[in-house]
Amino acid sequence: MAPPKIRPPCHVDALSFPVFGLTWYGTPSSGATSNKKNAGVSAIAYCGGGGSSKTGVFNKIMMRVTVDNVASSDDDDNASNEEGGGGGGGSTTRSIEISTGEALCFGIHAFRPHDDALGMVRLLACVGDEVLVYGIPLFEEDVIGGGGDANDNSGQDGKKGDSNNSNNGGGAILLGKINVGKGYGANVATYTPIHKQGRLLHSVAIGCENGIVVLYHLEENATTLQFHKVAECHGHTKAICAVNFHPRGMQVLSSAKDGTARVFCTESGVELGVMTCEVHDPNGPPPLKIDANAAAGKTKDPRMMKRPPQILVRGCAYGDLEGKTIYTIASGKRGAAYLTKWRTLVPLNSAPPNTAGGGGGPASATNPTTANMSFRQEYRVQCSPVPISATALSSDGTLLALGSVEGSVLLYNLEKQSVMKQFEGHDLPVTCLAARPIPNVLMLPGELEGGVNFDAVSASADNRLGKWTLQKKSRIKPVSSRGGGSSRQMSALELYLWSIFRIPLLILLGLLIVALRDVYDICGEEVGLNALLMDMNAAGHCIYREVLWAESNRPGVQFVPE
């Protein structure tokens, strides 16, 4: 099916495979700079494929990296931009492809450490029970090896695999990998830097299919990364949908398909608090409670048993820099979706309770009083009339991108509590979303030349990638509109002929206007529509004899009439 018609400047790109994971990393553009560390970056990566096992085809990760041009000592930045196929002016764009083999990648997350010494964007990829870390060089001349395959076991000892990109635009380097656990099923990943005792720690949280959140610390050695397991966070009973670190890194927030969002300690993995989400109108009557035990006693057929509706908490995020505000988006398998704003009643900088054994197991098994945080529901509003399948919060915490099961993308304003704009860009449910990584007042590399600041990127299993913005039009005007019409220039010969015949043509035009006026004044009756239909000869005779030509025997020609 052809892509839907989208009004510019939004647009939809056709892909060659279904997409299940999406991430967007960016830093503000600084224009053409002489320092690579100051160059702005915009990296969009998406993953998916035709399926797992040997029947899977096109299982891969695609990444599009745009960076500011770096001016050399010879001021040849324009030449390097043309050679690199840049986005025009002050940026260069290239694409990287990473094959995941027979395994399917479901979740990815791009980041760049503050103390980055490699000049790379890191990419966390959740492939089966494994989590892989790739390094993407920002500049093509910094590529020191080929791209590693997701199933290549040589990533731990620093050996690089074969090139894994289709257009030689700069390879991806496999820096490390870890198995989170047999049968865990890595779904989502996130990263945050933590400053502790004068050290900068790199923390990673992995949300799994079995409801466990696994915490790691990354240790960087030369061109390799090593995972050090910190704790396992137990509490969820179903698959994890989203994970996010506290702005200060001391806690991790997760939401799952069990209808809850939970907060865990990043040091011990202890559960600190639970938010139970609801999907009914707060102003209406509460839904009837269903007793599963009573329903089971009436019939043994599981198809006839009444069960409570399943609530899916698709997204969760911190809404302020102090971590006192939390947003959750929940919906059932059908019906409306609701956005809930929570306020923590206990400061998040309070020390977690001490637990025997260092935490790693279920919180209830080690200390039944670990839930020392409570939450107050400030409001719950309907954000979509249909269930939500993907969410993403902007970096400034003001705009929430929502993807529905009907393929719509909604940009929701949290301050006004209303949908700013809705886009119909997909035929299937939206599988993943990524919000703008920097505030809209700042520009990413390539946006100055394109004239559009995109607010969100979406993807779906319909092989489409959409870019959405609240802008009504591009800041760059088309070339055809600048010249007030056609942009074609007249040749020298045309200009010469026009200068010669311009005055005679104007004189002829004036005579023609005078003749038409006389025809109307003298032969108005003969040239009327009815007169022309009755007798066209009379009209011709009047125009010729009375207007255009006078015979010599006509009074007033040879002598003045008395």
Order of alpha helices (4+ residues) and beta strands (2+ residues): beta-beta-beta-beta-alpha-beta-beta-beta-beta-beta-beta-beta-beta-beta-beta-beta-beta-beta-alpha-beta-beta-beta-alpha-beta-beta-beta-beta-beta-beta-alpha-beta-beta-alpha-alpha-alpha-alpha
